[in-house]
Amino acid sequence: MPLLSPETTGIVVVSLLLVWLVLGAHIGVALGLAGFLGIYLSVGPDAAFAQIAAIPFGTTNSFALAVIPLFILMGSFATVSGITTELFRMAYVWLGALRGGLAMATVMSSAAFGAASGSTIVNAAVFTKMAMPEMARFGYDVRLNAGCIAAAGTLAALIPPSILMVVYAVITEQSIGKLLIAGIVPGILTAIIYCTGIYVLARVRPDLAPLANLKFTWADRFEALKGVYGIMILFSVVVGGIYGGYFPATYAGAVGAFGAFLIALARRKLTPGSLIGVLKEAAVTTSVIFIIVVGGILFSRFLTYSGLVTTISSFMIGLGADKYTYLLCFVVLFTILGCFIEPIAIMVMTLPVMFPVMKEAGFDPIWLGVVAVKLAEIGVLTPPVGLNVFVVKSSSPIPVTLGQAFAGVTPFILLDFLSLGLYVIFPEMILWLPNLTAP
């Protein structure tokens, strides 16, 4: 028997959730406790204990979510194999001599590595250690360096394989394969927009990115291209398999992880010690993600079982507002939450309520997935809790303050909103490629 009405329970639970988050509780634990308490108060003790007993096993036993640890493992093997270093070297040789070229090289190599990692934080950490000293050596402003690396890391969330796309697909019951394919064009577009912005900024403010005195022959450039075969193989296998309908996304994750393992083995970069390190890193990262997903699903079950999802959705749809008004609300909600909460938590908290509203308003679920991922990734750049910015600051071998890093990332946030505007104006740039894939 319910102890409180759904509306009263909602106020109590959300208030407690905010207090727990302010006090520094782990987001997954806070969501799980809030969900359990909400079900306990609004539905009953039996339902609450049944959900807390079933959800952890059901989530970790999910075939669809099995792709997450596989993509993480794929990225770990790719890092160990030295693919990252070769990608940066290739971009460095081709773009380094341009004004702002070293920052552009960071963006493009980070975008390419996103085809193997699927994690924005991994991208940011890896390229901070690799690119920050090189840009500093040629006199690049530390603000531009930090902002460029933090923003470029978010490309891993768009370019497949993307963990956030998988989470969105599972929550909204959409095709994982189509969502992964849908991120290709927006990811490439964002990388181009970043590079264009860097070039313009370097022309307007030459002191931020002095012209590097680098001389490379065409022979050097073509020689550097040999280093990208590993990432091209992985990308072709994963995306080609999904696009051609040869296997579903979960199988593609397994094939990609095995392919990255073979590349690391062929390059003799895989020792018993590094293999244990790769497996341990993948297990820890997977565990952190699944704690958030389990807690988020428990919280979303509370929203559903208590009737709050239906109540809120019906209320919003009943307003009869223009579809773009709903989109504006969606953007504002994700942007505000992104200032305080990490991307996966935003997804599991908001989509159970907002997805039915946005779908009823007439937005394509696949298109909305790309927009949601983009908005969630903007959150890892915005203060006060910009995860990628904190990762760059803590990983940097060059001294950089949080103020400098947040100042440097501001132009890239503006460029991200420019990208979002293009998604709205030209939705087919997102949809045409997944619409060509096998059902």
N, C-alpha and C positions, 0 to 999 in steps of 0.2 A: 504494500500500500504506500503510495507516495506521501512524503512528509510535508512537501511544499509544492506550490504551483510551479509550472515550468518557468513562468516569468520571474517569480521571486527567486527560484533556484538559479536562473541565468544571471541575475544581478549579483547574488552571493558568490557564485562560482567564478565569474569573470573578475570580480573585485579581488577575490583571494588569489587568482592567477596573476593579476597585475602586482599584488603585494609580493608574492613569491619571486616573481621575476626581478622586481626592484631589489629584493634582498639577495639576489645572486643565485637562486636555485637553478639547477640544470633545466634547460627548456623542456627536454623530454620528460623528466621526472615531474616538473610542474604541470605540464599538460596532462600526463597520466593521472596524477592525483586529482586535478580539477575535474577530469572526465569521470573518474570513479565516484568522487563526491557528488557530482551532478546527477549521475544515474541513481545513486543511493537515495538522494533526496527527492528526485522528481519521478522516479519509476519504482524504486524499492530496493531493499538490501539484496534479495535473491538475484535480481537482474544485474546489480552492480558486481557481485562476487562472480557471477557466471561470466560476465564480460572480461573481468580482470584475469580469469582463469583461461579463457579461450583465445583472447586477442594476441598475446605474445607468441603462442605456438602457431596460431593461424597466420600471423604476419611472417614469421621466420620460415614457415613452411610453404609460403606462397611461391608458385612457379614463376609468376610474373616478376616478383621482386628479386628472384634469384639472379637476375641480370646485373644487379647493383654490385655485389661482390666480384662478379666476373669482370665487369668494366674496371673496377678498382684494381684488380689483380693485373689486368692488361696494362693499365697505366704504370703500375709499379715495375713490371718487367720491362716496359719501354724505357723507363727512366734508368734502370740498371744497365740496359744495353748500350747506353750512350747516345740514343737517338736525339735527346734534347740538345746536347752539345753540338751535334752535327747540323741540326736545324738552325741553331743560332749562328753557327759558322757560315752556313749557306746564305742566310739573310744578311749577315754582316758583310760578306764579300760583295753581294749584289747591291745593297742599299747604303752601306756605311759611308760612302763618299758624298752622298747627297746632304743638303742642309737638313738637319733633323733625322738623318738616315739611320743613326744608331737606335733612336727611339722607334723608328719605323721597322727596323729589323727585329726589335723586341716584340712589337705587335704581331708581325707576320709569323715569326717563329713560334710565338705563344699560340697563335691561331692554329698553326700546323700541329703543334704538340697536343692541342685540345682534341685532335682526332684520335688520340691514344689515351688521354688521362681521364676526361669526363669530370674533373674536379677543379673548380676555380682556385681553391686554396692551394692545391698542389702546384698548379701553374704559377701562381704568384710567388710561392716559396722558392721554386726551382729557378725562375728567371731573376728573382732578386739577387740571389747569390752569383748568378752568371753574368747578368747584364749591367747591374748597378756599378760594379767597379770599372767596367769598360767605358760606360758613358761618363763616369766621373773623371776617368783618365784623360778624356778629350775635352773637359771643361763644361760638360752639360750641367745645367742647374739641377740641384738635388730635388727640387719640387717637381720638375718635369720628369725626372727619372722615376721617382716614387709613384707619381700619378699614372704614368704610362704603364708601368709594370702591374700596378693594382688593377687598372682598367682592362689591360690586355688579358689578365687572368680570367675575366668573366666570359671570354669567348668560348671557354671550355664548356660552358653551360648551354650554348647554342649549337655548336658544331658536334655532331655525333662522334663517340657515344656520350650522352648526357644523362647524368644521374637525375637531375631535376625533371627532365622530360619523362623519365620512367615513373617518378613519383606522381607527376601530374596525370599520366596515363592510367595508373592504377587507381587513383582517387576518383577520376572522372569516367573510368571504364572506356577509354579510347584506345586506339591501336598504338602500341609502343613503336612499331616499325614506322608508321606514318609520321608520328611526332618526331622521331629521330631524323627522318629524311627532311621534314619541314624546317629543321634548324639550319640546314646547309647554306641556303641562299642568304638568310638574315645574318648568319655568322660571318660569311664572306663580306657582305655589305658593311657590317659593323667594322670589320678590320680595315676596309678601304676608307670608310669615313674617319676612323681614328687616324690613319696615315695622312689623309688629306688635312685633317685638323692640325696634326703635328707640323706638316709642311707650312701651312699658313702661319701658324704661331711662330715657327722658326724664322720665317721671312719678316714678320712684323717685329719680333723681338729676337734679333740675332744673338743677343747675349745669353739667351736661354739654351741655345743649341749651336755652338760655334761649328763652323765647317771643319770637319775632320780631315786631316792631311793623310788620306789613305789612297794608295795606288794599287789597283789590281788589274791584271791583264784579263783578256777574254778567256785565255786558257785557265786562269785561276778560277774564274766564275763557273766555267763549265765543269771543272774538276770538283768544285764545291757541290755541284748538283748530285754527284754520286752519293753524297751522304744522306739524301732524303729517300732513298729507295725503301728503307725500312718502314717509315711512316706511310709511304704510298702503298706498300703491300698491305699493311694493316687496314688502312682506310678503304682500299679497294675490296678487301675480303669482307669487312664488316658491312660497309654501306652497299657494296655490290650484291652481297648475299641477300640483304633485306630488300633492296630496290628490285632485284630480279625475282624475288619471291622464292629463292632457293631454300631459305630457312627463316624461322621467326627470330625476333630480336634476342630472345634468351639464348638460342643456339648461336647467334652471331657473337654474343658476349663470350661464350665458351670458345668458339673458333678464334676470336681475336686474342683472348688470353693465351691460348695455346700457341698462336702465331707469334706473339710477343715473347713467349718463353723460348721458342725455337730460335728467334733472332738473337736473343741474349745468349743462348747456348752456342750458336754458330760463331758469335763474335768473341767467345771465350770470356765473357764478362760475368758468368754465373758460377760462383764458387759455392760450396756448402754453406759458408757463412752468409753470403749475400742472398742465397735462396731462403734461408731461415728468416733473414731480415725482411725480404719481400713479403713472405707469407705472414709474418707478424704484423707488418705495417698494414697489409690488406685486411687482416682480421680486426685490428684495432679500429681502423677507419670504418669498416662495415658495422662494427658493434655500435660506434657512436651514432651512425646514421639510423640504424634500426631502433635504437632507444628513442630517438626523436620520432620516428615513424610510428612505433608502437604507442607512445604517449599521445601523439596526434590523432591516431585512429580512435583511441579510447575517448578522447575529447570530442571528436566528430560523432561518435556513437551517442554520446550524451546529447549533442545538439539534435541528432536525428530522433532518438527514442523519446526525448522530452517533448517533441513537437515544435521546438524552436526553429528548426530549419524551415518547416512548412509555414510557420507563422510569419517569420521574417521574409521569406521568399514571396509569399502571397501578398504581404503588405507592400513590398517593393514593386512587384509586378502590377499590383492594383493602382499604383500611382499613375500609371499610363504615361510615363515620361518618354522622351525621345531616346532612341537606342544609344546615341552618343552621350547623353546625360548619364546613362548607366555606365558607359565606358569610362567617363570622367570620374565617376565615383569609384570604379574599380581601380583606376590608376592612382587616385588619391589614397585609397585604403592601403594598397600595396606599398606605396611610397612612404607613408607614415609608419607602417609596421616595419618596413625595411630599415628604418632608423634605429630600431631596437631589437629586432628578432632575426634569426638567421633564416635563409631562404626555404629550407625544407619545412620548418615549423610554420612559416607563413602559408605555404601551400596547404598543409593539412588542417590548419585553423580556418582558413577563409573559403576554400573551394567548396566544401559541403554546402555552404550558404550561398555563395556568389555564383557558382557554376550554373545552377538551375535558372537563376535570374538572367544571366548573360546569354544562356542558350535560348531562353524564351524571348529575349529581346532581339534575337535574330543573328547572333554572332556564331560563326563556324567554330566548333570545338577545337579543331586542329589549329586554326589561326589564333584562337584565344590562348591555346597552350604556349605558343611562341611568345605572345605578348606577356603572359603571366611569368614565364621564365625570365624574360628580359627585365620586367619590373622587379622580380625577386632579386636578380643579380645587380640591379642598380642599388638595392639595399645594402650590398656588401661594400659599397663605396661611400655611402652617406654617413655623416656623423650622427650620433656619438658612437655607434657600435658598427663601424664599417669593418667587417672581418678581414677583407683583403688588405685594407690599409694597415690594420694592426699586424697582419702577417708580414707585409713588406717592411714595416718599421722594426719588427722583432728579428727578421731574418737578414736585414741589410748589413753587409760588412762595412758600409760607409755610414757615418753618423747622420741620422735623419730624425727630426722630431715629428710627433703626430700632427702638429700644426702645419709643418711643411708638406707632409704627405697629403693631408686633407685639402690644402690649398692647391697642390699639384693635380689632384684628381678632379677638381671642380670643372675644368673645361671638358673633361671626358664624360662627366655626368650630363652636361648640356648636349654633347654629341649623341649620347644615348637617347635622350628625349627627341633629338632630331631623327634618329633611326625609328623610334616609335611612331613619329608622325608619318614617316614614309610607309610603315606597315599599315597604317590606317588608310592612307590615300591610295596605296597600291597593294591591296590584300592578296592579289594573285601572285605577287613575288614570293609569298609564303606557301600558297596552296597548289601552284601548278606542278611542282615536283612531286609532292606526295600523292596528288591525284593521278599521276602516271604509274604509280607503283601497283604491284599486284595486290588484290584485296586481302 
